[in-house]
Amino acid sequence: MHIRDVYGNRIARRVGDRILDNFGDWVYEIRGDRVYDTGGNWRYEIRNDRIYDTSGNWVYEIRGDRIYDTSGNWLGQDY
Protein backbone atom coordinates (compact mmCIF):
# COMPACT_ATOMS: atom_id res chain seq x y z
CA MET A 1 0.00 0.00 0.00
CA HIS A 2 1.30 3.46 -0.89
CA ILE A 3 0.54 6.55 1.18
CA ARG A 4 0.15 9.68 -0.93
CA ASP A 5 -0.21 13.37 -0.13
CA VAL A 6 -3.11 15.46 -1.40
CA TYR A 7 -1.21 16.11 -4.66
CA GLY A 8 -0.84 12.40 -5.42
CA ASN A 9 2.86 12.25 -4.55
CA ARG A 10 3.92 9.04 -2.84
CA ILE A 11 5.25 9.94 0.60
CA ALA A 12 5.48 6.49 2.20
CA ARG A 13 4.46 2.90 1.78
CA ARG A 14 3.30 0.19 4.10
CA VAL A 15 4.89 -3.23 3.90
CA GLY A 16 3.37 -5.63 6.40
CA ASP A 17 3.51 -3.93 9.79
CA ARG A 18 6.18 -1.40 8.78
CA ILE A 19 5.90 2.03 7.20
CA LEU A 20 8.79 2.94 4.91
CA ASP A 21 9.76 6.35 3.56
CA ASN A 22 10.44 7.07 -0.15
CA PHE A 23 14.02 5.83 0.23
CA GLY A 24 12.87 2.46 1.57
CA ASP A 25 14.00 3.26 5.12
CA TRP A 26 11.84 1.93 7.91
CA VAL A 27 10.28 4.81 9.92
CA TYR A 28 7.38 3.26 11.87
CA GLU A 29 6.11 -0.13 12.91
CA ILE A 30 2.52 -0.97 13.81
CA ARG A 31 2.10 -3.38 16.71
CA GLY A 32 -1.53 -3.99 17.57
CA ASP A 33 -3.11 -0.57 18.06
CA ARG A 34 0.17 1.26 18.69
CA VAL A 35 2.69 2.78 16.30
CA TYR A 36 6.40 2.76 17.22
CA ASP A 37 9.39 4.52 15.69
CA THR A 38 12.62 2.76 14.73
CA GLY A 39 14.00 3.26 18.24
CA GLY A 40 11.10 1.31 19.73
CA ASN A 41 9.47 4.45 21.13
CA TRP A 42 5.69 4.48 21.22
CA ARG A 43 4.54 7.42 19.04
CA TYR A 44 0.82 6.95 18.28
CA GLU A 45 -2.19 4.89 19.27
CA ILE A 46 -4.99 3.97 16.88
CA ARG A 47 -8.46 3.94 18.44
CA ASN A 48 -11.18 3.13 15.93
CA ASP A 49 -10.83 5.80 13.22
CA ARG A 50 -8.74 8.25 15.25
CA ILE A 51 -5.01 8.41 15.90
CA TYR A 52 -3.74 9.82 19.21
CA ASP A 53 -0.28 10.84 20.37
CA THR A 54 1.28 9.41 23.54
CA SER A 55 -0.28 12.19 25.64
CA GLY A 56 -3.75 11.15 24.54
CA ASN A 57 -4.25 14.07 22.16
CA TRP A 58 -6.25 13.35 19.03
CA VAL A 59 -4.00 14.22 16.06
CA TYR A 60 -5.40 12.45 12.97
CA GLU A 61 -8.60 10.85 11.72
CA ILE A 62 -9.01 8.11 9.14
CA ARG A 63 -12.09 8.41 6.90
CA GLY A 64 -12.22 5.65 4.31
CA ASP A 65 -8.80 5.70 2.64
CA ARG A 66 -8.05 9.33 3.55
CA ILE A 67 -6.24 10.83 6.54
CA TYR A 68 -7.30 14.18 8.02
CA ASP A 69 -5.95 16.40 10.79
CA THR A 70 -8.16 17.55 13.68
CA SER A 71 -9.23 20.65 11.72
CA GLY A 72 -10.62 18.48 8.92
CA ASN A 73 -7.79 19.17 6.46
CA TRP A 74 -7.11 16.29 4.10
CA LEU A 75 -3.46 15.28 4.51
CA GLY A 76 -3.20 12.24 2.30
CA GLN A 77 -4.55 8.85 1.37
CA ASP A 78 -3.46 5.31 0.73
CA TYR A 79 -3.87 3.21 -2.39
C-alpha positions, 0 to 999 in steps of 0.5 A: 500500500502506498501513502500519498499526499493530497497532490498524489505524490507518494510519501510512504508505503506500508509493507506488512507492519512497517511504514517505509519512507520514499528511500525504503528506510523503515520509519514506523512499525505498527504493533496492535493498536500502537505505532512505534518509531525505529528506536522502539518508542511508542509514538501513536495509538490507533483507536477506531478511526482516530489516531492519538499521540502518547499524551492522549491528544487526538491528532489524525482521523481516518475516513475511508482511505483518507487521513485528516488532521483535527481541523478536517484538512485532508493530509493524504490517502493510501492506495 
